[in-house]
Amino acid sequence: MKNTRTSGTFMIVQGTSILKIFAALSLFLILVFSISGLLTSLKPQFRPMSSSVNQAATNVNGELLYQLMGWENHHFLKVENNWAQAPKLSSLVFKLASNINLNDPRSLLGRELPGFFQFDGKIVVAGEGTNYTNMPIESAPPIEIMKAEREASLVNLEGLDKPADEKPPIASGQTTGEHKVVYLYFTHNRESYIPYLKDVNDPDNAYHSQINVTKVGDQLKTSLEDRGIGTFVDKTDVQANLNKKGLNYAKSYQESRLVVQAAMTSNRDLRYFIDIHRDSSRKETTTVSLNGKSYAKLAFIIGGKNPNFEKNEKLARELHSLLQKKYKGLSRGIILKKDPGSNGVYNQNLSDSAILIEFGGVDNTFEELNRSAEALADVFSEYYWQAEKVNQNVDQSTDKQ
């Protein structure tokens, strides 16, 4: 009798445990479905996206993980205690849940203002005066201008082909010979400059099929070849190709990608790929005076959606650093673009040495732009020939082995 009671009691306890487990599981499932339903009912801009998770994860570095381990095993905390301040867990959770970064008000404004995502981007290296209030701006032209149905009359063309002020001597013995190693192209080839467009004051209307950023490429080619670096300028009218195919402006990089790939196939000597653009910012942001002369500032744009963007960024860092030493203030810095509203690749996944450079803004003159092209060629040639020297030394060392 006693054993039977014990056995019955045992069964009652087990049954209660099973009920508790079943209730907990049911509650968990209800909670999961409730949260899932709540998230899917939110507007798209308020939902946590993969990019949000990625941005939050970038704050979880080795030091933070080490400290988390230290909360469980305090011996870890005795080894090292001079870490940088770790991000607060509450801030990470809030950022992940709301897509809002309390340290960057743009993340809140971007939910309210249409098109504000154009100002997104991370300043990797800030040039003098560069901050999140004067980031490079990319604006699309109106449909009628994009299709060349209406173009402004041209003005101030006298002396337009005047070369840059200073012509350096060609470096003795340094030349790529017949080999073209630098490739210049223009995804937004009709981006133009207001001083040459009659009655145009709106940056969105600063586009022209003849006078545009391709002329900057001409000067940069001349300046690079003066220094022995073979350069090819591709003036393919990307905008005309878009019009023929019935594609909108957002497909510009898709179209220019075909142009670059064709060039890479036909010329295996090409090693550096520079996409030249014009910023939509105004003169006070895009102009600097150096030694009494006015220059158009340069901004380096790197596509963070390219999985190998660090290599492209490395090239931009080298050029920015050289500009800072020889033409302090000319570079606006390096901007990393990987937000959902941007292209984020810019064809830079085609090469480890591909960059996008914004030459000045809508108010700059070709006199200013040519000086900047000359300055860029100056520092690029220094970088190029130094890299060639290093490569030759490596090759010689390998041959000896």
Contacts in CASP RR format, 6 or more apart in sequence:
PFRMAT RR
TARGET T0000
AUTHOR 0000-0000-0000
METHOD contacts of the structure
MODEL  1
MKNTRTSGTFMIVQGTSILKIFAALSLFLILVFSISGLLTSLKPQFRPMS
SSVNQAATNVNGELLYQLMGWENHHFLKVENNWAQAPKLSSLVFKLASNI
NLNDPRSLLGRELPGFFQFDGKIVVAGEGTNYTNMPIESAPPIEIMKAER
EASLVNLEGLDKPADEKPPIASGQTTGEHKVVYLYFTHNRESYIPYLKDV
NDPDNAYHSQINVTKVGDQLKTSLEDRGIGTFVDKTDVQANLNKKGLNYA
KSYQESRLVVQAAMTSNRDLRYFIDIHRDSSRKETTTVSLNGKSYAKLAF
IIGGKNPNFEKNEKLARELHSLLQKKYKGLSRGIILKKDPGSNGVYNQNL
SDSAILIEFGGVDNTFEELNRSAEALADVFSEYYWQAEKVNQNVDQSTDK
Q
39 47 0 8 1.000
39 48 0 8 1.000
40 47 0 8 1.000
45 99 0 8 1.000
45 111 0 8 1.000
46 98 0 8 1.000
46 99 0 8 1.000
46 111 0 8 1.000
47 99 0 8 1.000
48 96 0 8 1.000
48 97 0 8 1.000
48 99 0 8 1.000
49 99 0 8 1.000
49 340 0 8 1.000
51 338 0 8 1.000
51 339 0 8 1.000
51 340 0 8 1.000
52 95 0 8 1.000
52 96 0 8 1.000
52 99 0 8 1.000
53 96 0 8 1.000
55 95 0 8 1.000
55 101 0 8 1.000
56 92 0 8 1.000
56 95 0 8 1.000
56 96 0 8 1.000
59 87 0 8 1.000
59 92 0 8 1.000
60 87 0 8 1.000
60 92 0 8 1.000
63 83 0 8 1.000
63 84 0 8 1.000
63 86 0 8 1.000
64 86 0 8 1.000
64 87 0 8 1.000
66 76 0 8 1.000
66 80 0 8 1.000
66 83 0 8 1.000
67 76 0 8 1.000
67 77 0 8 1.000
67 83 0 8 1.000
67 86 0 8 1.000
69 76 0 8 1.000
70 76 0 8 1.000
70 77 0 8 1.000
91 102 0 8 1.000
94 100 0 8 1.000
94 102 0 8 1.000
95 101 0 8 1.000
95 102 0 8 1.000
99 107 0 8 1.000
99 111 0 8 1.000
100 107 0 8 1.000
100 108 0 8 1.000
100 111 0 8 1.000
101 107 0 8 1.000
104 132 0 8 1.000
106 116 0 8 1.000
106 119 0 8 1.000
106 120 0 8 1.000
106 132 0 8 1.000
109 116 0 8 1.000
110 116 0 8 1.000
110 117 0 8 1.000
117 339 0 8 1.000
117 340 0 8 1.000
117 341 0 8 1.000
117 342 0 8 1.000
118 137 0 8 1.000
118 138 0 8 1.000
118 139 0 8 1.000
118 341 0 8 1.000
118 342 0 8 1.000
119 132 0 8 1.000
119 135 0 8 1.000
119 137 0 8 1.000
120 337 0 8 1.000
120 339 0 8 1.000
120 341 0 8 1.000
120 342 0 8 1.000
121 135 0 8 1.000
121 335 0 8 1.000
121 336 0 8 1.000
121 337 0 8 1.000
121 338 0 8 1.000
121 339 0 8 1.000
121 342 0 8 1.000
122 335 0 8 1.000
122 336 0 8 1.000
122 337 0 8 1.000
122 338 0 8 1.000
123 130 0 8 1.000
123 131 0 8 1.000
123 132 0 8 1.000
123 135 0 8 1.000
123 333 0 8 1.000
123 334 0 8 1.000
123 335 0 8 1.000
123 336 0 8 1.000
124 302 0 8 1.000
124 313 0 8 1.000
124 317 0 8 1.000
124 333 0 8 1.000
124 334 0 8 1.000
124 335 0 8 1.000
124 336 0 8 1.000
125 316 0 8 1.000
125 317 0 8 1.000
125 320 0 8 1.000
125 333 0 8 1.000
125 334 0 8 1.000
126 333 0 8 1.000
127 320 0 8 1.000
127 324 0 8 1.000
127 329 0 8 1.000
127 331 0 8 1.000
127 332 0 8 1.000
127 333 0 8 1.000
128 288 0 8 1.000
128 328 0 8 1.000
128 329 0 8 1.000
129 332 0 8 1.000
130 332 0 8 1.000
130 333 0 8 1.000
134 281 0 8 1.000
134 285 0 8 1.000
135 335 0 8 1.000
136 279 0 8 1.000
136 280 0 8 1.000
136 281 0 8 1.000
136 299 0 8 1.000
136 301 0 8 1.000
136 332 0 8 1.000
136 335 0 8 1.000
136 358 0 8 1.000
137 203 0 8 1.000
137 279 0 8 1.000
137 280 0 8 1.000
137 281 0 8 1.000
138 277 0 8 1.000
138 279 0 8 1.000
138 280 0 8 1.000
139 203 0 8 1.000
139 204 0 8 1.000
139 280 0 8 1.000
140 146 0 8 1.000
140 204 0 8 1.000
140 249 0 8 1.000
140 250 0 8 1.000
141 190 0 8 1.000
141 204 0 8 1.000
141 205 0 8 1.000
141 207 0 8 1.000
141 249 0 8 1.000
142 204 0 8 1.000
142 205 0 8 1.000
144 150 0 8 1.000
145 151 0 8 1.000
145 205 0 8 1.000
145 207 0 8 1.000
146 207 0 8 1.000
146 239 0 8 1.000
146 242 0 8 1.000
146 243 0 8 1.000
146 249 0 8 1.000
147 243 0 8 1.000
148 209 0 8 1.000
148 239 0 8 1.000
148 240 0 8 1.000
148 243 0 8 1.000
151 207 0 8 1.000
151 208 0 8 1.000
151 209 0 8 1.000
152 197 0 8 1.000
152 198 0 8 1.000
152 199 0 8 1.000
152 200 0 8 1.000
152 205 0 8 1.000
152 208 0 8 1.000
153 197 0 8 1.000
153 198 0 8 1.000
153 199 0 8 1.000
154 196 0 8 1.000
154 197 0 8 1.000
154 198 0 8 1.000
154 208 0 8 1.000
154 210 0 8 1.000
154 211 0 8 1.000
155 195 0 8 1.000
155 196 0 8 1.000
155 197 0 8 1.000
155 198 0 8 1.000
156 195 0 8 1.000
156 196 0 8 1.000
157 196 0 8 1.000
157 211 0 8 1.000
160 196 0 8 1.000
160 211 0 8 1.000
160 215 0 8 1.000
160 366 0 8 1.000
162 367 0 8 1.000
162 370 0 8 1.000
163 219 0 8 1.000
163 222 0 8 1.000
163 370 0 8 1.000
164 219 0 8 1.000
164 223 0 8 1.000
164 370 0 8 1.000
164 371 0 8 1.000
164 373 0 8 1.000
164 374 0 8 1.000
165 293 0 8 1.000
165 371 0 8 1.000
165 374 0 8 1.000
166 374 0 8 1.000
167 226 0 8 1.000
168 226 0 8 1.000
168 227 0 8 1.000
168 378 0 8 1.000
170 226 0 8 1.000
170 227 0 8 1.000
170 228 0 8 1.000
171 227 0 8 1.000
171 228 0 8 1.000
171 381 0 8 1.000
171 385 0 8 1.000
174 227 0 8 1.000
174 228 0 8 1.000
174 385 0 8 1.000
175 228 0 8 1.000
175 229 0 8 1.000
176 228 0 8 1.000
176 229 0 8 1.000
176 230 0 8 1.000
176 269 0 8 1.000
177 228 0 8 1.000
177 230 0 8 1.000
179 230 0 8 1.000
179 269 0 8 1.000
180 230 0 8 1.000
180 231 0 8 1.000
180 232 0 8 1.000
180 267 0 8 1.000
180 269 0 8 1.000
180 270 0 8 1.000
181 229 0 8 1.000
181 230 0 8 1.000
181 231 0 8 1.000
181 269 0 8 1.000
181 270 0 8 1.000
181 271 0 8 1.000
181 272 0 8 1.000
181 384 0 8 1.000
182 224 0 8 1.000
182 229 0 8 1.000
182 230 0 8 1.000
182 231 0 8 1.000
182 232 0 8 1.000
182 270 0 8 1.000
182 271 0 8 1.000
182 272 0 8 1.000
182 274 0 8 1.000
182 380 0 8 1.000
183 231 0 8 1.000
183 232 0 8 1.000
183 234 0 8 1.000
183 260 0 8 1.000
183 263 0 8 1.000
183 267 0 8 1.000
183 270 0 8 1.000
183 272 0 8 1.000
183 273 0 8 1.000
183 274 0 8 1.000
184 217 0 8 1.000
184 220 0 8 1.000
184 221 0 8 1.000
184 231 0 8 1.000
184 232 0 8 1.000
184 233 0 8 1.000
184 234 0 8 1.000
184 274 0 8 1.000
184 276 0 8 1.000
185 233 0 8 1.000
185 234 0 8 1.000
185 236 0 8 1.000
185 256 0 8 1.000
185 259 0 8 1.000
185 260 0 8 1.000
185 263 0 8 1.000
185 273 0 8 1.000
185 274 0 8 1.000
185 275 0 8 1.000
185 276 0 8 1.000
186 212 0 8 1.000
186 213 0 8 1.000
186 214 0 8 1.000
186 217 0 8 1.000
186 234 0 8 1.000
186 235 0 8 1.000
186 236 0 8 1.000
186 238 0 8 1.000
186 256 0 8 1.000
186 275 0 8 1.000
186 276 0 8 1.000
186 277 0 8 1.000
187 238 0 8 1.000
187 252 0 8 1.000
187 253 0 8 1.000
187 255 0 8 1.000
187 256 0 8 1.000
187 275 0 8 1.000
187 277 0 8 1.000
187 346 0 8 1.000
187 347 0 8 1.000
187 356 0 8 1.000
188 213 0 8 1.000
188 238 0 8 1.000
188 239 0 8 1.000
188 252 0 8 1.000
188 277 0 8 1.000
188 278 0 8 1.000
189 212 0 8 1.000
189 213 0 8 1.000
189 214 0 8 1.000
189 235 0 8 1.000
189 236 0 8 1.000
189 237 0 8 1.000
189 238 0 8 1.000
189 239 0 8 1.000
190 207 0 8 1.000
190 208 0 8 1.000
190 209 0 8 1.000
190 212 0 8 1.000
190 237 0 8 1.000
190 239 0 8 1.000
191 206 0 8 1.000
191 207 0 8 1.000
191 212 0 8 1.000
191 213 0 8 1.000
191 277 0 8 1.000
191 278 0 8 1.000
192 206 0 8 1.000
192 207 0 8 1.000
192 208 0 8 1.000
192 211 0 8 1.000
192 212 0 8 1.000
192 213 0 8 1.000
192 278 0 8 1.000
192 362 0 8 1.000
193 206 0 8 1.000
193 211 0 8 1.000
193 212 0 8 1.000
193 278 0 8 1.000
193 361 0 8 1.000
193 362 0 8 1.000
193 363 0 8 1.000
193 364 0 8 1.000
193 365 0 8 1.000
193 366 0 8 1.000
193 369 0 8 1.000
194 200 0 8 1.000
194 201 0 8 1.000
194 203 0 8 1.000
194 206 0 8 1.000
194 362 0 8 1.000
194 363 0 8 1.000
195 363 0 8 1.000
195 364 0 8 1.000
195 365 0 8 1.000
196 208 0 8 1.000
196 211 0 8 1.000
196 366 0 8 1.000
197 205 0 8 1.000
197 206 0 8 1.000
197 208 0 8 1.000
197 211 0 8 1.000
200 206 0 8 1.000
203 280 0 8 1.000
203 282 0 8 1.000
203 362 0 8 1.000
204 280 0 8 1.000
206 278 0 8 1.000
206 280 0 8 1.000
206 362 0 8 1.000
209 237 0 8 1.000
209 239 0 8 1.000
209 240 0 8 1.000
212 278 0 8 1.000
213 276 0 8 1.000
213 277 0 8 1.000
213 278 0 8 1.000
213 359 0 8 1.000
214 233 0 8 1.000
214 235 0 8 1.000
214 276 0 8 1.000
215 366 0 8 1.000
215 369 0 8 1.000
216 276 0 8 1.000
216 278 0 8 1.000
216 359 0 8 1.000
216 366 0 8 1.000
216 369 0 8 1.000
216 370 0 8 1.000
216 373 0 8 1.000
217 233 0 8 1.000
217 276 0 8 1.000
217 373 0 8 1.000
218 233 0 8 1.000
219 366 0 8 1.000
219 369 0 8 1.000
219 370 0 8 1.000
219 373 0 8 1.000
219 374 0 8 1.000
220 231 0 8 1.000
220 233 0 8 1.000
220 274 0 8 1.000
220 276 0 8 1.000
220 373 0 8 1.000
220 376 0 8 1.000
220 377 0 8 1.000
221 231 0 8 1.000
221 232 0 8 1.000
221 233 0 8 1.000
223 373 0 8 1.000
223 374 0 8 1.000
223 376 0 8 1.000
223 377 0 8 1.000
223 378 0 8 1.000
224 230 0 8 1.000
224 231 0 8 1.000
224 377 0 8 1.000
224 380 0 8 1.000
224 381 0 8 1.000
225 231 0 8 1.000
226 377 0 8 1.000
227 377 0 8 1.000
227 378 0 8 1.000
227 381 0 8 1.000
228 381 0 8 1.000
229 377 0 8 1.000
229 380 0 8 1.000
229 381 0 8 1.000
229 384 0 8 1.000
232 263 0 8 1.000
232 267 0 8 1.000
232 270 0 8 1.000
234 259 0 8 1.000
234 263 0 8 1.000
236 256 0 8 1.000
236 259 0 8 1.000
238 252 0 8 1.000
238 255 0 8 1.000
238 256 0 8 1.000
238 259 0 8 1.000
239 252 0 8 1.000
241 255 0 8 1.000
242 248 0 8 1.000
242 249 0 8 1.000
242 251 0 8 1.000
242 252 0 8 1.000
242 255 0 8 1.000
245 255 0 8 1.000
247 254 0 8 1.000
247 255 0 8 1.000
253 343 0 8 1.000
253 345 0 8 1.000
253 346 0 8 1.000
253 347 0 8 1.000
256 275 0 8 1.000
256 347 0 8 1.000
257 347 0 8 1.000
257 350 0 8 1.000
260 273 0 8 1.000
260 347 0 8 1.000
260 350 0 8 1.000
261 350 0 8 1.000
263 270 0 8 1.000
264 270 0 8 1.000
264 350 0 8 1.000
264 351 0 8 1.000
271 351 0 8 1.000
271 353 0 8 1.000
272 315 0 8 1.000
272 351 0 8 1.000
272 353 0 8 1.000
272 354 0 8 1.000
272 384 0 8 1.000
273 347 0 8 1.000
273 350 0 8 1.000
273 351 0 8 1.000
273 353 0 8 1.000
273 354 0 8 1.000
273 355 0 8 1.000
274 354 0 8 1.000
274 355 0 8 1.000
274 356 0 8 1.000
274 357 0 8 1.000
275 346 0 8 1.000
275 347 0 8 1.000
275 354 0 8 1.000
275 355 0 8 1.000
275 356 0 8 1.000
275 357 0 8 1.000
276 357 0 8 1.000
276 359 0 8 1.000
277 301 0 8 1.000
277 356 0 8 1.000
277 357 0 8 1.000
277 358 0 8 1.000
277 359 0 8 1.000
278 358 0 8 1.000
278 359 0 8 1.000
278 360 0 8 1.000
278 361 0 8 1.000
278 362 0 8 1.000
279 285 0 8 1.000
279 286 0 8 1.000
279 299 0 8 1.000
279 358 0 8 1.000
279 359 0 8 1.000
279 360 0 8 1.000
279 361 0 8 1.000
279 362 0 8 1.000
280 361 0 8 1.000
280 362 0 8 1.000
281 360 0 8 1.000
281 361 0 8 1.000
281 362 0 8 1.000
282 361 0 8 1.000
282 362 0 8 1.000
282 363 0 8 1.000
283 361 0 8 1.000
283 363 0 8 1.000
283 364 0 8 1.000
285 297 0 8 1.000
285 332 0 8 1.000
285 361 0 8 1.000
286 296 0 8 1.000
286 297 0 8 1.000
286 332 0 8 1.000
286 360 0 8 1.000
286 361 0 8 1.000
286 363 0 8 1.000
286 364 0 8 1.000
287 294 0 8 1.000
287 295 0 8 1.000
287 296 0 8 1.000
287 297 0 8 1.000
287 360 0 8 1.000
287 363 0 8 1.000
287 364 0 8 1.000
287 368 0 8 1.000
288 294 0 8 1.000
288 295 0 8 1.000
288 297 0 8 1.000
288 329 0 8 1.000
288 330 0 8 1.000
289 295 0 8 1.000
290 327 0 8 1.000
290 328 0 8 1.000
290 329 0 8 1.000
290 330 0 8 1.000
293 371 0 8 1.000
294 367 0 8 1.000
294 368 0 8 1.000
294 371 0 8 1.000
295 327 0 8 1.000
295 330 0 8 1.000
295 368 0 8 1.000
295 371 0 8 1.000
295 372 0 8 1.000
295 375 0 8 1.000
296 359 0 8 1.000
296 360 0 8 1.000
296 361 0 8 1.000
296 364 0 8 1.000
296 365 0 8 1.000
296 368 0 8 1.000
296 369 0 8 1.000
296 371 0 8 1.000
296 372 0 8 1.000
297 329 0 8 1.000
297 330 0 8 1.000
297 331 0 8 1.000
297 332 0 8 1.000
297 360 0 8 1.000
297 372 0 8 1.000
298 323 0 8 1.000
298 330 0 8 1.000
298 331 0 8 1.000
298 332 0 8 1.000
298 357 0 8 1.000
298 358 0 8 1.000
298 359 0 8 1.000
298 360 0 8 1.000
298 372 0 8 1.000
298 376 0 8 1.000
299 331 0 8 1.000
299 332 0 8 1.000
299 333 0 8 1.000
299 335 0 8 1.000
299 357 0 8 1.000
299 358 0 8 1.000
299 360 0 8 1.000
300 316 0 8 1.000
300 319 0 8 1.000
300 320 0 8 1.000
300 331 0 8 1.000
300 333 0 8 1.000
300 334 0 8 1.000
300 335 0 8 1.000
300 355 0 8 1.000
300 356 0 8 1.000
300 357 0 8 1.000
300 358 0 8 1.000
301 334 0 8 1.000
301 335 0 8 1.000
301 337 0 8 1.000
301 346 0 8 1.000
301 355 0 8 1.000
301 356 0 8 1.000
301 357 0 8 1.000
301 358 0 8 1.000
302 309 0 8 1.000
302 312 0 8 1.000
302 313 0 8 1.000
302 316 0 8 1.000
302 334 0 8 1.000
302 335 0 8 1.000
302 336 0 8 1.000
302 337 0 8 1.000
302 346 0 8 1.000
302 348 0 8 1.000
302 355 0 8 1.000
302 356 0 8 1.000
303 309 0 8 1.000
303 312 0 8 1.000
303 336 0 8 1.000
303 337 0 8 1.000
303 338 0 8 1.000
303 342 0 8 1.000
303 343 0 8 1.000
303 344 0 8 1.000
303 345 0 8 1.000
303 346 0 8 1.000
303 348 0 8 1.000
303 356 0 8 1.000
304 336 0 8 1.000
304 337 0 8 1.000
304 338 0 8 1.000
304 344 0 8 1.000
304 345 0 8 1.000
305 338 0 8 1.000
305 343 0 8 1.000
305 344 0 8 1.000
305 345 0 8 1.000
306 312 0 8 1.000
306 344 0 8 1.000
306 345 0 8 1.000
306 346 0 8 1.000
306 348 0 8 1.000
306 349 0 8 1.000
307 349 0 8 1.000
308 349 0 8 1.000
308 352 0 8 1.000
309 336 0 8 1.000
309 338 0 8 1.000
309 348 0 8 1.000
311 352 0 8 1.000
311 353 0 8 1.000
312 348 0 8 1.000
312 351 0 8 1.000
312 352 0 8 1.000
312 353 0 8 1.000
312 354 0 8 1.000
312 355 0 8 1.000
313 334 0 8 1.000
313 336 0 8 1.000
315 352 0 8 1.000
315 353 0 8 1.000
315 355 0 8 1.000
316 334 0 8 1.000
316 355 0 8 1.000
317 334 0 8 1.000
318 383 0 8 1.000
319 331 0 8 1.000
319 355 0 8 1.000
319 376 0 8 1.000
319 379 0 8 1.000
319 380 0 8 1.000
319 383 0 8 1.000
320 331 0 8 1.000
320 333 0 8 1.000
320 334 0 8 1.000
322 379 0 8 1.000
322 382 0 8 1.000
322 383 0 8 1.000
323 329 0 8 1.000
323 330 0 8 1.000
323 331 0 8 1.000
323 375 0 8 1.000
323 376 0 8 1.000
323 379 0 8 1.000
324 331 0 8 1.000
326 375 0 8 1.000
326 378 0 8 1.000
326 379 0 8 1.000
327 375 0 8 1.000
327 378 0 8 1.000
327 379 0 8 1.000
330 372 0 8 1.000
330 375 0 8 1.000
332 358 0 8 1.000
337 343 0 8 1.000
337 344 0 8 1.000
337 346 0 8 1.000
338 344 0 8 1.000
346 354 0 8 1.000
346 356 0 8 1.000
347 354 0 8 1.000
348 354 0 8 1.000
348 355 0 8 1.000
348 356 0 8 1.000
357 376 0 8 1.000
359 369 0 8 1.000
359 372 0 8 1.000
359 373 0 8 1.000
360 368 0 8 1.000
360 369 0 8 1.000
360 372 0 8 1.000
END
